[in-house]
Amino acid sequence: MHWVRLGFRLLVRSLRRPSLGIDLLRVSWRFRSRKWYREFPFLPVPHSGYLRWRLHTAYGDEGAMPTADDIERYARWAVKSR
């Protein structure tokens, strides 16, 4: 349920600042599984193992829950640095 709440918070922030929404879309597209169209549920979402690894490298715990602020800062940085 926490991921749904986090997604909702990011959606609200994106509606307030559309440029953030574009940045989040760009970053989420980079995180997608490369063969997402071949595996059910046919959505461009990251592989769970990759997501756990990213959380472990960022927070030291693969079960950590990032904050909306962390994700916003990362999205802004990732788009700007590319």
Buried (B, 14 or more C-beta within 10 A) or exposed (E): EEEEEBEEBBEEBBEEEEEBBEBBEEBBEEBBBEEBEEEEEEEEBBBEEEBBEBBEEEEEEBEEEBEBEBBBEBBBEBBEEE
